[in-house]
Structures are given as C-alpha cells and as structure tokens.
Amino acid sequence: MSPAMAFSTSDEMRKTNDDDHHVTESQYQKGVKHLHEIGISRVPRRYILPDSDRPNAVYKRVNHLNDATPNLKLPIIEFSELLGPNRVQVLKSIAKACEEYGFFQIVNHGIPLEVISNMIDVSSRFFALPFEERAKYMSSDMKAPVRYGTSFNQNKDSVFCWRDFLKLMCHPTEDVLPLWPSSPADWRRLAAAYAKETNYLFLMLVEAILESLGVWGATMNKTEEDDEILNKFEDGSQLMVVNYYPPCPQPDLTLGMPPHSDYGFLTLLLQDEVEGLQIQYKDQWVTIEPIPNSFVVNVGDHLEIFSNGRYKSVLHRVLVNSAKSRISVASLHSLPINSMVTPSPKLIDKANPRRYKDTDFASFLEYISSCEPKRKNFLETRKLNN
C-alpha cells in the first residue's frame, strides 16, 4: 500500500469514529435499514472493506478513472423462441452464454407482468414494516425455513455488507407457507404466486440447459434414468431471497454483497430499475444493465459440477449507492435438498475426466456455517486434482 493510500484509509477510518460511538453491536444486528433510518452520515467501521476489496478500487487505480466500472449487456434469450422452430439456435446461444459468461438475461418468459410488479411492491412494503415486525423472523439457523437477517452471514462476517434480506424456503408449499410472514396481509398470496411462476420457468429452462449439454432432449433415445433427472427437479429445492439495499452514505467503502457464487443449479434474479449487480468478466467487474420485466439467470455451483466444468458459476457482487434503495428477488433452484449432486456420466470420458466430487446441501450448509463465505471457496473444496 502506498503512503497516499495508507493516509486515505486511516483518514476515512477516523472520520467514522464519531458515528461509531453511537452505533452499538445490537444496532448492527438490526440491519442497514435501521442504520439508514437513524440517519447515520458515514459508514461505520464494521462495514468498511479493506482498500483492495472496495468497489472500483483496482479499476480506478489501473485506468486512472473516477467513474464506475463499465456496463455489460448480457446475452439475451428470447424464451418464446425456445418453444418454436428456432429452438436449436436458442440452445446454442444458451450454451455459449453459460460457457462464456455464466449468466444470461431472459425476456418474453411468460410470467405475467402483474406477478412481477406485485412481488417488487409487496417486498418494498415488507421492508417498510417496523423493525419489530420484521424481527419476528430473525434467526441464526441456516436451516430455518424463514430467515430474516442482515449482511451475508452476520454471525461469521468479519466485515458486514450493506444488505438486509428475507429468505424463504418454497418447497413443499403446503408445509412452508404457514411459516411465511403474515404481514403485509397479502404477502403469502403474492409471494406464493411469484414462487410458483418462477419454479415453472426454471423447469422449462432446466430442460433447455440439459438439452444444450447433450444429456437430455426430445431427439435422443432417452432412458428412464434420463427422465429421472427431470423428475427430481420437479420435486427440487427452491429458496427465495428478497434483498433490500438502502441508500448508503459512503458507497465506495462497502458492498451490498461480497464476491460469491451461488450454490444451486440455476438462479433466477428479478431486479428493480436500480443498477447494482456486477459480474466478473475477463478479470474485470462489469455492471449488468437491468432490463424491465426480465430475469437474470446464472449458473450455480451445482450446475458447474453437473456439467463437469463445462458451464461455469461466475463470481458476482452487488454495489450500493447513496441516492436510491434497491430491491432484488433471487430464486435459487436445484435438486431436492437430500439429493447428491454429481457430474453427469454422459459428460465424462478419457478426454474429459471427472473433475468434481459428489456434494449435497448438507455439506454446503456445514461449510457456510463454519466460515465466512467468500468467492467460490465451497466449489474449490469439491474439485478433484486430475
């Protein structure tokens, strides 16, 4: 670290000292919406990242810029064309997107716009509830079917991130729905409708993913084992994570979420109109431009394992800003929680030896419960040394 950077970092830390005298550990645990509501003017030390981990730090130093990192338009998949004569070409586009970006955006997906707008609206109203109402769902239990919290893992994070969240297990619906928040009054109805629609979209997408990998398809001589994988997904896991990022007084010092990959098979992300999502592309952080009423779809760790490394789960993170709050809804889908995820035998041969160990959800929970989850550390523990 240069003397100038060292001075800048220590100066920033001193500036936050006065604010920190008024922010207790219990207030951190109440979340960043609470900190925003009590009117802090600087980011408390608990949220300040080391200089090297701050947004745009490397990009600005290398390129001598003051602006944010560049924007990236992900490959756009017209879902409606998957159901028509252009299916083969669309499958090739999906395969290329999963190999090159680990992400794509899907439009014309068939989910009613009312379902989407209702989900954003009711999520906004949930986070507008008094803290005492939201706190009813606070839990440190990673296995809890409903869990409200802050940061990434507030029990393990050495540096907190600027995010509050509500996590909901969505399957089986009849078992978990009575556990979901009862406020706002229409939360269960609207969130359940959204979860149902996104799960149906996932099942359609997973067929396309498997077909693009060459392990399943209408033109193949399928066996019972080939259809069994789809049956498992129909009874698979779905975790819905509603994220709230309030305005941050010093957004250059912190992140809404640190660099990480998703543990599941596919994630369907709904964003509002506020930018924030960044992915690592060609060793550079790039911002994903939100497209109204679209979904960002990304490869999870389980799909990277299943594809034996052909499709990549890519690091992504979330920026915050000082002017606007941001809401996103991530729907993470995979095989049933008690299932083992393993590389597809059809994607293993002498030229492509098995690259990953088998894994399951219990292993993932044990991992994130025992450490501060960063980057793709869990996936690294699944790799074989070929």
TARANOR-V984492 format. One record per pair of residues at least 24 apart in sequence whose ideal C-beta (glycine too) atoms are under 8 Angstrom apart, sorted by the first residue. I is the first residue (numbers start at 1). J is the second residue. D is the distance in Angstrom with one decimal. If there is no record, write none. Layout:
i | j | d
I | J | D
I | J | D
This chain:
i | j | d
1 | 51 | 6.7
5 | 51 | 5.9
8 | 51 | 7.8
9 | 51 | 5.4
12 | 48 | 7.0
12 | 250 | 7.9
12 | 253 | 6.6
13 | 45 | 6.3
13 | 48 | 6.9
15 | 42 | 5.9
16 | 42 | 4.8
16 | 43 | 6.3
16 | 44 | 5.9
16 | 45 | 5.3
16 | 48 | 6.9
17 | 45 | 7.7
18 | 42 | 7.9
19 | 44 | 5.8
20 | 44 | 5.1
20 | 45 | 5.5
20 | 46 | 7.9
28 | 150 | 7.6
28 | 154 | 7.9
28 | 160 | 6.3
29 | 150 | 7.0
29 | 154 | 6.5
30 | 131 | 5.9
30 | 135 | 7.6
30 | 150 | 7.5
31 | 131 | 7.8
31 | 149 | 7.5
31 | 150 | 3.7
31 | 164 | 4.2
32 | 150 | 6.2
32 | 160 | 8.0
32 | 162 | 5.1
32 | 163 | 6.6
32 | 164 | 5.8
32 | 245 | 7.7
32 | 246 | 5.6
32 | 248 | 7.5
33 | 127 | 6.2
33 | 131 | 7.7
33 | 164 | 5.2
33 | 244 | 6.4
33 | 246 | 5.1
34 | 131 | 5.8
35 | 246 | 8.0
36 | 246 | 4.0
36 | 247 | 6.2
36 | 248 | 7.9
40 | 249 | 6.4
41 | 249 | 5.5
42 | 249 | 5.7
42 | 250 | 6.0
43 | 162 | 7.9
43 | 248 | 6.6
43 | 249 | 6.1
43 | 250 | 4.4
43 | 253 | 5.0
43 | 254 | 5.6
46 | 159 | 7.0
46 | 160 | 5.1
47 | 159 | 6.7
47 | 160 | 5.0
47 | 161 | 7.2
47 | 162 | 6.2
47 | 253 | 7.1
47 | 254 | 4.6
48 | 159 | 7.1
48 | 253 | 4.8
48 | 254 | 6.5
49 | 159 | 5.7
49 | 253 | 6.5
49 | 254 | 5.9
49 | 255 | 6.6
50 | 159 | 7.9
53 | 255 | 7.8
53 | 258 | 7.5
54 | 252 | 6.1
54 | 253 | 6.1
54 | 254 | 7.6
54 | 255 | 7.9
55 | 251 | 7.2
55 | 252 | 6.2
55 | 255 | 6.2
55 | 285 | 7.6
55 | 317 | 8.0
55 | 319 | 5.3
56 | 252 | 7.1
56 | 285 | 7.6
59 | 284 | 6.9
59 | 285 | 6.7
68 | 287 | 6.7
68 | 319 | 7.7
69 | 278 | 6.8
69 | 284 | 7.0
69 | 285 | 5.0
69 | 286 | 5.9
69 | 287 | 6.0
70 | 284 | 7.9
70 | 286 | 5.7
70 | 287 | 7.2
71 | 275 | 7.8
71 | 286 | 6.7
71 | 287 | 4.8
71 | 288 | 7.5
71 | 289 | 5.1
72 | 279 | 7.2
72 | 281 | 6.1
72 | 286 | 3.9
72 | 287 | 6.8
72 | 288 | 6.1
72 | 289 | 7.4
73 | 289 | 6.0
74 | 101 | 6.1
74 | 103 | 5.3
74 | 104 | 5.4
74 | 105 | 4.8
74 | 288 | 6.1
74 | 296 | 7.0
75 | 101 | 6.6
75 | 104 | 4.5
75 | 105 | 7.2
76 | 104 | 7.2
76 | 105 | 5.2
76 | 106 | 7.7
76 | 107 | 6.0
76 | 291 | 7.5
76 | 294 | 7.9
77 | 104 | 5.3
77 | 105 | 7.0
77 | 106 | 4.8
77 | 107 | 7.4
77 | 297 | 7.8
78 | 107 | 6.1
78 | 108 | 5.4
79 | 106 | 5.2
79 | 107 | 6.9
79 | 108 | 5.3
79 | 109 | 4.3
79 | 110 | 6.5
79 | 201 | 7.7
79 | 204 | 7.6
80 | 108 | 4.4
80 | 110 | 7.4
82 | 204 | 7.3
82 | 208 | 5.7
90 | 208 | 7.4
91 | 208 | 6.1
91 | 211 | 5.8
91 | 212 | 4.5
92 | 212 | 7.4
94 | 208 | 5.8
94 | 209 | 6.8
94 | 212 | 4.9
95 | 212 | 4.2
95 | 213 | 7.4
95 | 311 | 8.0
98 | 209 | 7.4
98 | 212 | 7.4
98 | 299 | 5.4
98 | 303 | 7.8
98 | 307 | 7.9
98 | 310 | 7.8
98 | 311 | 4.0
98 | 312 | 7.3
99 | 310 | 6.5
99 | 311 | 6.3
99 | 312 | 7.0
101 | 279 | 7.1
101 | 281 | 6.5
101 | 314 | 6.8
102 | 279 | 7.2
102 | 298 | 5.9
102 | 299 | 4.6
102 | 311 | 7.2
102 | 312 | 4.6
102 | 313 | 6.0
102 | 314 | 3.2
103 | 279 | 5.7
103 | 288 | 7.4
103 | 296 | 6.3
103 | 297 | 6.9
103 | 298 | 4.6
103 | 299 | 7.4
103 | 314 | 6.3
103 | 316 | 7.7
104 | 296 | 7.8
104 | 297 | 5.5
105 | 288 | 7.9
105 | 291 | 5.8
105 | 294 | 5.0
105 | 295 | 6.9
105 | 296 | 5.5
105 | 297 | 7.2
106 | 201 | 7.9
106 | 205 | 7.5
106 | 294 | 6.3
106 | 295 | 5.0
106 | 297 | 5.6
107 | 291 | 6.5
107 | 293 | 7.5
107 | 294 | 4.8
109 | 201 | 5.7
109 | 294 | 7.6
109 | 295 | 6.2
110 | 201 | 7.1
111 | 197 | 4.5
111 | 198 | 7.1
111 | 201 | 6.2
112 | 197 | 7.5
113 | 293 | 5.6
115 | 190 | 7.9
115 | 193 | 5.5
115 | 194 | 5.5
115 | 197 | 5.4
116 | 194 | 7.5
116 | 270 | 6.4
116 | 293 | 5.8
118 | 190 | 4.6
118 | 193 | 7.3
118 | 194 | 7.2
119 | 190 | 6.2
119 | 191 | 6.7
119 | 194 | 4.2
119 | 270 | 6.7
119 | 329 | 5.8
120 | 270 | 7.2
120 | 272 | 5.7
120 | 327 | 6.0
120 | 329 | 7.4
121 | 190 | 7.9
122 | 184 | 5.8
122 | 186 | 6.2
122 | 187 | 5.5
122 | 190 | 4.6
122 | 191 | 6.6
123 | 166 | 8.0
123 | 242 | 4.9
123 | 244 | 7.4
123 | 327 | 5.3
123 | 329 | 6.4
124 | 327 | 6.1
125 | 184 | 4.7
126 | 166 | 6.6
126 | 181 | 6.5
126 | 183 | 7.5
126 | 184 | 6.2
126 | 187 | 6.3
126 | 242 | 7.1
127 | 164 | 6.8
127 | 244 | 4.4
127 | 327 | 7.6
129 | 183 | 6.0
129 | 184 | 7.4
133 | 183 | 5.7
134 | 166 | 7.8
136 | 181 | 7.7
137 | 166 | 6.8
137 | 181 | 6.2
142 | 365 | 5.2
142 | 368 | 6.6
142 | 369 | 5.3
143 | 365 | 6.5
145 | 169 | 4.2
145 | 176 | 5.0
145 | 179 | 5.3
146 | 176 | 7.6
146 | 179 | 5.1
146 | 180 | 6.0
146 | 181 | 7.2
152 | 257 | 6.3
152 | 258 | 6.2
152 | 260 | 7.5
152 | 372 | 7.8
152 | 373 | 6.5
153 | 368 | 6.3
153 | 372 | 6.5
153 | 373 | 6.2
156 | 368 | 7.9
156 | 369 | 7.9
156 | 370 | 7.9
156 | 371 | 6.4
156 | 372 | 4.7
156 | 373 | 7.7
157 | 372 | 5.6
158 | 372 | 6.0
159 | 254 | 7.9
161 | 254 | 6.6
161 | 255 | 5.3
161 | 256 | 6.1
161 | 257 | 5.6
161 | 258 | 5.8
162 | 245 | 6.1
162 | 246 | 7.6
162 | 248 | 5.1
162 | 251 | 7.8
162 | 254 | 5.0
162 | 255 | 6.7
162 | 256 | 5.1
162 | 320 | 4.8
163 | 243 | 5.8
163 | 244 | 7.1
163 | 245 | 5.6
163 | 256 | 4.9
163 | 257 | 5.8
163 | 318 | 7.1
164 | 243 | 7.7
164 | 244 | 4.7
164 | 246 | 7.7
165 | 241 | 5.8
165 | 242 | 6.5
165 | 243 | 5.2
165 | 244 | 7.1
166 | 241 | 7.4
166 | 242 | 4.5
167 | 239 | 6.3
167 | 240 | 7.3
167 | 241 | 5.1
167 | 242 | 7.9
168 | 195 | 7.7
168 | 239 | 7.2
168 | 240 | 4.6
168 | 241 | 7.8
168 | 242 | 7.6
169 | 237 | 7.7
169 | 238 | 7.5
169 | 239 | 6.0
170 | 195 | 4.4
170 | 199 | 7.1
170 | 238 | 4.0
170 | 239 | 6.9
170 | 240 | 5.5
170 | 331 | 7.8
171 | 199 | 7.9
171 | 235 | 7.8
171 | 236 | 7.2
171 | 237 | 6.1
171 | 238 | 5.1
191 | 240 | 7.2
194 | 240 | 7.8
194 | 329 | 7.3
195 | 238 | 6.5
195 | 240 | 5.7
195 | 331 | 7.1
198 | 238 | 7.7
198 | 240 | 7.9
198 | 268 | 5.3
198 | 295 | 8.0
198 | 331 | 4.4
199 | 238 | 5.5
199 | 331 | 7.6
199 | 333 | 7.0
201 | 268 | 6.6
201 | 295 | 7.4
202 | 233 | 7.8
202 | 238 | 7.6
202 | 266 | 6.1
202 | 268 | 6.2
202 | 331 | 7.2
202 | 333 | 4.5
203 | 230 | 7.8
203 | 233 | 6.2
203 | 234 | 6.3
205 | 266 | 6.3
205 | 268 | 7.9
205 | 297 | 6.7
206 | 230 | 7.3
206 | 233 | 5.3
206 | 265 | 7.0
206 | 266 | 6.6
206 | 333 | 7.6
209 | 266 | 7.0
209 | 303 | 7.1
209 | 311 | 7.8
213 | 307 | 5.8
213 | 310 | 6.8
213 | 311 | 7.4
213 | 344 | 7.2
213 | 347 | 6.7
214 | 346 | 7.0
214 | 347 | 7.9
215 | 344 | 5.1
215 | 346 | 4.7
215 | 347 | 6.7
232 | 335 | 5.2
232 | 336 | 6.3
232 | 339 | 6.3
233 | 265 | 7.7
233 | 333 | 7.6
233 | 335 | 6.5
235 | 336 | 5.7
236 | 265 | 7.8
236 | 333 | 6.2
236 | 334 | 5.8
236 | 335 | 5.1
236 | 336 | 5.4
236 | 339 | 7.8
237 | 264 | 7.4
237 | 332 | 7.9
237 | 333 | 7.0
237 | 334 | 5.2
237 | 335 | 6.9
237 | 336 | 6.0
237 | 337 | 5.0
237 | 361 | 7.1
238 | 331 | 6.4
238 | 332 | 7.2
238 | 333 | 5.4
239 | 264 | 7.4
239 | 331 | 7.5
239 | 332 | 4.6
240 | 329 | 6.6
240 | 330 | 7.3
240 | 331 | 5.2
240 | 332 | 7.7
241 | 329 | 7.3
241 | 330 | 4.5
241 | 331 | 7.9
241 | 332 | 6.9
242 | 327 | 7.2
242 | 328 | 7.8
242 | 329 | 5.3
243 | 318 | 7.6
243 | 326 | 7.9
243 | 327 | 6.8
243 | 328 | 4.7
243 | 329 | 7.4
243 | 330 | 6.9
244 | 325 | 6.8
244 | 326 | 7.7
244 | 327 | 5.8
245 | 276 | 6.5
245 | 318 | 6.8
245 | 320 | 5.1
245 | 325 | 6.3
245 | 326 | 4.3
245 | 327 | 7.6
246 | 325 | 4.9
247 | 320 | 7.6
247 | 321 | 6.8
247 | 322 | 5.5
247 | 323 | 6.1
247 | 324 | 6.3
247 | 325 | 6.0
248 | 320 | 4.3
248 | 321 | 6.9
248 | 322 | 5.9
249 | 322 | 6.2
250 | 322 | 7.5
251 | 319 | 6.8
251 | 320 | 4.7
251 | 321 | 5.3
251 | 322 | 5.5
254 | 320 | 6.7
255 | 317 | 5.7
255 | 318 | 6.3
255 | 319 | 6.7
255 | 320 | 7.0
256 | 317 | 7.7
256 | 318 | 3.5
256 | 319 | 6.3
256 | 320 | 4.6
256 | 326 | 7.4
257 | 317 | 5.7
257 | 318 | 4.1
258 | 317 | 6.0
258 | 374 | 6.0
259 | 315 | 4.7
259 | 316 | 7.1
259 | 317 | 4.7
259 | 374 | 6.7
259 | 375 | 5.3
260 | 315 | 6.8
260 | 316 | 7.1
260 | 317 | 7.2
260 | 373 | 6.3
260 | 374 | 6.6
260 | 375 | 6.4
260 | 376 | 7.7
261 | 300 | 7.1
261 | 301 | 5.7
261 | 313 | 4.2
261 | 314 | 6.7
261 | 315 | 5.9
261 | 316 | 7.4
261 | 375 | 7.3
261 | 376 | 4.6
261 | 379 | 6.3
262 | 298 | 6.4
262 | 300 | 4.2
262 | 301 | 6.7
262 | 313 | 6.4
262 | 330 | 7.8
262 | 332 | 6.0
263 | 300 | 6.1
263 | 301 | 5.0
263 | 302 | 6.8
263 | 332 | 7.4
263 | 334 | 7.7
263 | 361 | 8.0
263 | 364 | 5.0
263 | 378 | 6.6
264 | 300 | 4.0
264 | 301 | 7.3
264 | 302 | 5.5
264 | 303 | 8.0
264 | 332 | 4.2
264 | 333 | 5.8
264 | 334 | 3.9
265 | 300 | 5.3
265 | 302 | 4.5
265 | 303 | 4.9
265 | 306 | 7.1
265 | 333 | 5.7
265 | 334 | 4.1
265 | 335 | 6.8
266 | 297 | 6.1
266 | 298 | 7.2
266 | 299 | 7.0
266 | 300 | 6.1
266 | 303 | 6.4
266 | 332 | 8.0
266 | 333 | 5.3
266 | 334 | 7.8
267 | 297 | 7.0
267 | 298 | 5.0
267 | 300 | 5.8
267 | 330 | 5.6
267 | 331 | 6.8
267 | 332 | 5.0
267 | 333 | 7.3
268 | 295 | 4.8
268 | 296 | 7.7
268 | 297 | 5.7
268 | 330 | 7.5
268 | 331 | 4.6
268 | 333 | 7.3
269 | 295 | 6.3
269 | 296 | 4.2
269 | 297 | 7.5
269 | 298 | 7.1
269 | 328 | 6.0
269 | 329 | 7.3
269 | 330 | 5.0
269 | 331 | 7.6
270 | 295 | 6.1
270 | 328 | 6.4
270 | 329 | 4.4
270 | 330 | 7.9
270 | 331 | 7.8
271 | 296 | 6.8
271 | 326 | 7.8
271 | 327 | 8.0
271 | 328 | 4.9
272 | 326 | 6.2
272 | 327 | 5.0
272 | 328 | 7.1
274 | 321 | 7.3
274 | 324 | 5.1
274 | 325 | 7.5
274 | 326 | 4.1
275 | 319 | 7.4
276 | 318 | 4.9
276 | 319 | 5.1
276 | 320 | 6.8
276 | 321 | 7.5
276 | 326 | 5.0
276 | 328 | 7.4
277 | 316 | 6.4
277 | 318 | 6.0
277 | 328 | 7.4
278 | 316 | 6.3
278 | 317 | 5.4
278 | 318 | 7.2
278 | 319 | 6.1
279 | 314 | 5.5
279 | 315 | 7.1
279 | 316 | 4.6
280 | 314 | 6.1
280 | 315 | 4.3
280 | 316 | 7.0
281 | 314 | 7.7
285 | 317 | 7.2
287 | 319 | 7.2
300 | 332 | 7.0
300 | 334 | 6.9
301 | 376 | 7.3
301 | 378 | 6.5
301 | 379 | 4.6
301 | 382 | 7.6
302 | 334 | 5.0
302 | 335 | 7.1
302 | 341 | 4.7
302 | 359 | 7.7
304 | 356 | 7.7
304 | 379 | 6.5
305 | 341 | 5.4
305 | 342 | 7.1
305 | 343 | 6.0
305 | 356 | 4.4
305 | 359 | 6.4
305 | 379 | 7.6
305 | 382 | 6.2
306 | 341 | 6.3
306 | 342 | 7.4
306 | 343 | 6.3
306 | 344 | 5.6
307 | 343 | 7.6
307 | 344 | 7.1
307 | 347 | 6.2
308 | 343 | 4.1
308 | 344 | 6.7
308 | 347 | 4.4
308 | 348 | 5.9
308 | 352 | 6.1
308 | 354 | 6.7
308 | 355 | 5.4
308 | 356 | 6.8
309 | 355 | 4.8
309 | 356 | 7.2
310 | 347 | 6.6
313 | 376 | 6.8
313 | 379 | 6.6
315 | 375 | 6.0
315 | 376 | 6.5
334 | 361 | 7.7
337 | 361 | 4.5
337 | 362 | 8.0
353 | 386 | 5.2
354 | 384 | 6.4
354 | 386 | 7.8
355 | 383 | 6.4
355 | 384 | 5.8
355 | 386 | 6.2
356 | 382 | 5.0
356 | 383 | 6.0
356 | 384 | 6.3
357 | 382 | 5.0
357 | 383 | 7.6
357 | 384 | 6.2
